[in-house]
């Protein structure tokens, strides 16, 4: 997700910024759940996968805005 950004900056935010760390962990959790659901390892109710993907995208967008705001 942050491939274009220096990993040292990401690491520093993860270490020092609780809100960034919380958002990052939320995105990681959703990413794993979407992957598990997509391959059938995580059974879901109809429509749940779509909702999870929307939440994951929203978390990613929030993280990117958070990160960009810290650079300015």
Secondary structure, DSSP 8 states (H G I E B T S, - for coil): --TTS-HHHHHHHHHH-HHHHHHHHHHHHHHHHHHHHHTTSS---TTHHHHHHHHHHHHHHHHHHHHHHHH-
